[in-house]
Amino acid sequence: MYNKLTPEIVEELIGIVGSNNVIYGNPDALEPYSHDEVAEKHYAHMPEAVVKPSSAEEIAQIMKLANKYKIPVTPRGAGSGLSGGAVPVYGGIVLSVEKMNKILEIDKENLVVVVEPGVVTNEINNAVKEYGLFYAGYPMSVETCYIGGNVSENAGGGRAVKYGVTGRYVIGLEVVTPTGDIVHLGGKVMKDVTGYDLIHLMVGSEGTLGIFTKIYLKLMPLPQAKVDLLVLFEDMDTAIKIVPKIMTFGRIIPTSIEFMDELSFKASCRYLNEKIPFEEAGAMLLIELDGNSKAELEEQYEVIGNLCMENGAIEVYVADNATTSERIWRIRRNIAEAWKQFSPHQSLEDVVVPISEIPTFIKRVREISEKYDIPIPCYGHAGDGNIHATPIKKPELSMEEWHKKLKTLLTELYMIVKELGGTISGEHGIGSKRKDYLPMVLEPQHIEMMRAIKKALDPNLILNPGKII
């Protein structure tokens, strides 16, 4: 279906971007581009070449060349994804946007920032902070991921309860199409119903429908105060039941509501040598509030703290300064790292179920864990039902047994998710890792609609092949 790169084609690529921006014939230099953050090595695939363009015009030329010779092209940001989305399944060219890393404009009057796709997401907030503004899209890997990858995955994270996910803030895109055209969608306007909503077709398309070269993001006023609550509960049922009460009885929308089951937080607390008396707890909630004054937040966290204590909480810890806030967020951030001390082989999932079904889901996960004798810690975003259920290989299990068990285990896990009215990915995407499971949760007609869109925009099927469908 696809052709291999030849030295002659590589010379044409060099003619477009220069010899310093093409890697070819050097396995050691190519290897970092063969995988993302998915730990399992069988998801990795070596590219034949890596090309690092600096402009939309160069990318357009690369895509026209790839169509001419039927060479697959895989767009890549920071490679921090967890779905195999930036992995070159069919070899060919990895198109890395690492050189396109400029913040092009900060428009204070229109509350818009214009960036290239290779900007590290955290750098956006560093740049706009002095103007009293911030970008509210917040994936948990904010200090390593690129904004282009965030838009491609429609990334979410801890703050989605209050602020939503990446797509809410994307109001314009410059896109190179799979056939090498440069298209401008939207811009600085806040409302636009002129034709189909192609911006949000592109957002979350995982690099299969176009390559972003310029991104327009909506900014918001920077909150002046922040506070975090770490709340211990005896069990997950009690912890999750408080989540809707915070918003209904308390009339408060927290910035984030994270949850950790017993396996998760106990591993992390021990790893960090944390002194919080965690042994008596069966679940934890981490609740973040932000606003314009400390007085406003004090009133809110007192309401939430009282609600929690009245509804079965063991203890409520308040972190109202940077030091204590970092202390409790470290517990949440270090769960995966703590389990890596036990085993480096993990399958980090990000299923979504209705919030009220989280306790039922976790109970069913425990049953699967016992059935397959595989630990599956669960943690994630209680405010939107996004759960990182993470099967972990026991050290004594052979890799052959692990892969066999994991395939069957994930099928059962996803079936439970479907039964509970959920779906198989909330923020990491489908990529190559989950594409075989997609028919479990989507109707055939839904998948055919996606195939038709893909074929219409990418007739030679060369842009990020082997992903989603």
N, C-alpha and C positions, 0 to 999 in steps of 0.2 A: 504493500500500500504506500509506504514512504520510501524515499531514496536516501542513500547515505551521502554524507558530506564528502566532497573530493577536495584535494589541494587547490584545484582551480576555483571551486566555489568559495573556499576559505579566503583565497586572494581577493575575490570580489567583496567579501565581508570586510577585509582589511581596507579595501578601497573606500568603504563607507565610513568606518569608525576609526581607522588607524591601527597600526600593528600593536600598539600598547594596550589596545582595548579588545583584543581577541586572544583567547586561550585555546590552543589546539595542539594535540600531540604530546601533552604533558599530564599524565595520569594523576600525579600528586597535586597539581594545581587545579585539575578538574574535579577531584574527589569531593571537596567541600560543597560543590554544587549538585551532588548526586543525591542529597537527602535533605529533609527538613528536621524538625525536632522529634519526629516519630522515632522511637528508639529501635524498633525492629528492623534489622538490616535487610530483610527480604523486600522491604518497600523501596529500597534505594535503587537507582538506575544511573549509570554514568552517562553524561552528555558527551557528544562528539566535539562540541565547541561551546565556549562561553563568550558572548558578545556583550560589550558594555557601551551602549549608545549614550549620547548626551543631549539628544533633542528629539522632538516628535518627528522631524523630517528624516533623521537617521533611522528611527524605528520604522517609518513608512517604507523606506527603501529596503530595509531588512525583510519586511513582510512581503513586499513585491518579489524580492529575490527568492524567498522561501516558497511562495506560490509557484513561481516559474519552475523550480526544481523539485517541488513536492517534498520539502524538508520540514519536519515538525519543529515548532517553536514553543518553548515553555517560558512564560514570563516569571520572573522571580524578584521578590523584594528582599527582606532580611533573612528569609529561610527559617523564620521562627514559628511557622505553622505546625499544626498537629493533625493534618489530614493527608499528607503527601501531595498537597495541591501544587507545590512548586518543584516537584520531582519530574525529570524528563523520562517518562515511562517508555517512550519510543526512541530515546536518544536524541539525535539532532542537535538543535541550538537551544541553549539556555540564554534567554535575553534578560540580563540583570540590569535593574534600574539604579544600581548603587551610585552611579555618577550623577544621577538626576536628583540632587539632594538640596535644592535651594528653596528657601521661603521667598517667593517672588514678590509678594505684596501683603502688607497689613493695612486694610482699609478700615480705619476707626469709625468713619462716618457711617458706613454701611454695615459695620460689625461682620466683616468678612476677611478671611485670610486665604491667600492663593498660594498653593504649594506644589512642588514637584513630588512624584510618587516615592522617591527615595529618602524623604525627610523622616528621621526618627520621630515617632509620634510625640514623645515627651518634649522634643525641641520646640514644637509648636507652642506649647504652654509656656515654656521658658521665654519665648520671643514676645508673646502677647501680654504676659503678666504685667509688665511695666505700664501698660495702658489700662489696667484694671479690667482685663478681659481674660476669658479662658475658653478652650475647646473642650466641650463636655463629653465627647466620645471617649470612652476609657476602657480599652482592653487591659487585662491584668498585666500583660507583658509590655506595658507602655514605654519602658526604657530601652527596649531592644527592637521592637517591631517597627516597620515602615508604614507610613500612612497609606501608601498604595496597596499594601497587603491587607490593611484594615478595611479599606473600601471594597477590595475584591472579595473578602470574606463576610462583609457586613458585620464586622467584629463587635462583640458585646463585652460585658465585664461586670465588675462589681457595682458600678453606678447606674446600671440600666433601669433600676426601679424608678428612680426620679428623672433621669435624663434620657433614657432610651439608648439605642444602639447607634452605631456609626451612621447608618443611612439617614437618620433624622437630620443630620447636619450637612449632608452633601447636597449643595444647591447648584453645582455646575461641574462639568467635566470636559476636558479635551481628551479625545480617545482616538487611538489609531486602530482602525478596524482590522480584522483578520486578512483582508485583501489589500491593505496598505493605504487606505484613505484616512485623512485626518478630519475628524468630525467634532464640532463644538455643540455641547448640550447644556442648556441653562446658562447660568452666569451668576450675577450678583442680586438678581431679583428674588424675593422671598415667596412669591406666588407665581405659578406658571402652569396653565392647563392647555397650552398650545400644542395639540397633537398628543400622541402616546407619551407616557412617562418613561422615556428611554433612559433617563438618569438612573431610575431605580430598577430598571431591567439590568443595567450594567453593575450596579451595586450588588454585591453578593454573587456575581456570576463566576467567581473563582478563576478569573483569567482565561475563560473559555470564549468570551464574546468580544473582547477588545483589550487594549493595553492603555492604561491611564497615563497621560503625560502631564496633565495639569488638573488640579483638584481645587474647587472652590468650597470652603467650609464656613458654615455659620458659626459666629462666636457669641458668647454670652457674658454678662457682667460677672466678675470674679467674686464668689462668696468671701466675706470678710472673717468668718469664724467657722470652726469645725470641731466636732466632738465625736468620740467613739464610745460605744458601750459593748462590753463583753459580758454576755449573760449565760450562766450555767443552768442547765436543766437536768432532771433525772432521766428523761427519755426523749426520743425524737418526736413522738406524738404531741407531748406537752409543748415542746419548742415550736413546732410548726403551727399549732393552733393559735399562737399569739400573733402570727404575722398579719392576718387580715384584721385582727382587732386593733393593731397599731394604727391602721389606716382608717378604719370605720369608727371605732369608739374614741381613739386618740385624735382622729382627724389630722394625722401627720403622715407625710410621705417622706420616709427616710431616703438619704442618698443611696444607701445600699443596705441590704439585709443578707448577710452571708451565714451559711450554716455549716457545721462540721459534725459528723457522727463520731462515735466513741473511738473507732479504729483510727480515724483521721487525726483528731486533736491530741489523743494520747501519744501517738507516734511523734507528732510534731513537738509537743511539750517536752517529751523525754529527749528528743534530738537537740532541742534548744536549752535543756536544763532549766526549764521554766518553773518558777516557784509557786505559781497559782495552784491552789489545791484542786487540781483537775480530776483526781482519782475518783471522787464521789459523783462525778457528773456522767451522764449518758449521752449528752448532746450540748452543743454550744451554738449561740447566735452571736454574730458580730454585726452591730448596727451602727451605721455612720449617719450623722446629721450635719448639714451645713446650712448657713444662713448669713444674714447681714450683721448680727450682733451676738455677743456671748450671752446677753440677757435673754434673748429670744430662744437660744438653744438650751439654756438652763431650764427654762420653762418646759420645753419639749422633752428633754431627757428625763425630767422628773415625772412627767406624764407616762412616758414609755417605761421607765424603771418601776413605777408603781403598778402599771398594768402587768408587767412581767412577774413581779413578786406576788400580786394577787392571783395570778394564774399559774402558779407552780414553779416559778424560778427558784433556784437554790441561792444564787448570789448575782448581783449586778455590779460590775466594775466599770468605773467611769474614767475615760482618758481624755482630758481636756487640754493637753499640751503635746507638743511634737514627740517628746521622749516616750511618754506613756502610750501614745497612739501607735508609735512604731513598735513598741513592745508587744501589743496585742495583735497588730496586723502581721507581725512576723510569724505568729502561730499559723495563721491562714496561709501565708505565702510559702511556708516551708514544709507543707504536708508532703508534696511530691518528693522533695529532696530527702525528707526523713525516711520515706519508704525506699528510696534508692539505696540507703544504707543496708536495707534488708535484701533487696534485689534490684538490679538495674533494668530488668525487663518488665515494663508496665504497658498497659493499653489504656491510655487516658481518654475516656469517653466523655461526651457532653450532651447527654440526652435531656429532653425537656418533657415534663408532665405538668398537668394542672397543679397549682400550689397545694391544694388540699390532698392530693394523691401522693405527696412526697413520703409520708410515713408508710403508706401501703407499698410504695415502690421499694423503699429501703428494706422492709420486711421480706419482700419477695427476693431482693438481692441477697439477703442473708441466707435464704433457702438455697439459692444457686451456689453461693459461696461454699456452703456445707456439702452440697451435692458433688461439686467438682474439687473440693479441698483446695480452693484458691482464695486467698484474701481479696476482698473487694471493698476498700474504704470508699465512703461516699461523702462528698462535700460540694459546696457550690453556692448558687445564688437562690436563697429561699424566696426572695421577693418576686422572682419570675419563674421559678420551677426548674431552673437549669442546673442539672446535677452532674458532677464529675464522678461517675462511678468508675473505679479504676482497678480492673483485675491485675493482680501482681503475681509473677511467677515465683514459686518457692525455689530456693537454691538447689534442692535435691531433685527437682523435676528436670528431665532432659528437655532440650529444645524441641525435639520431635514431639514429645508428649505435650509440651506447652502449646505449640501451634495447633495441635489437634484439638486439645481441650478448649482453647481460646475461641476457635471458629464456632464450635457448637455452643459454647457459653454465650458468645455475643448474639447468636441467633435467638437464644432463649431470652436474653436480656432485652433485645429489641422487640420481641413479641410481647413481653410484659409492658413495655413502653406504649406500644400500639393499643393494647387492651385498656390501658389507663387513659387513653385519649391524648397521648403525647407523640413525639417524633424523635428521630435519632441524632439530630444535631441542632444545637441552639446558637453556637458561635464558632466552632472549629471548622465547620464545613464538611462536605462529602469527599471531595478530592478523589484520590485513588483508593484510600483506605476503606471507605464506607460505600463505594458505589455498588458493590454486589448486593448490599442490603436495601438499597433504595426501593425496589419493588415491594418490599414488605410494608412500607408505610405510604407509598404513593400509588394512586390508581394508574392503570396502563394509559388512560387518556391523558393524564397529567404528564407522564413521562414522554408521550408522543408529542405533546405541545412543545416541550423543551427541545426535543430532537428537531422539530420543524424550525424553531427559532435558530438553533445552532447551525443547521444546514443552510438556512437562508443567509446568515451573516458570514458563514465560514464554509463555502461550498467545497473546498478541498480538505476540510477537517484537519487543518494543520496547527491551529492555535490551541495549545495545552491539551492535546489528545489524551485519552485514557482517564479523563476526570469526569465525575458526576454521572454521565451517561455514556 
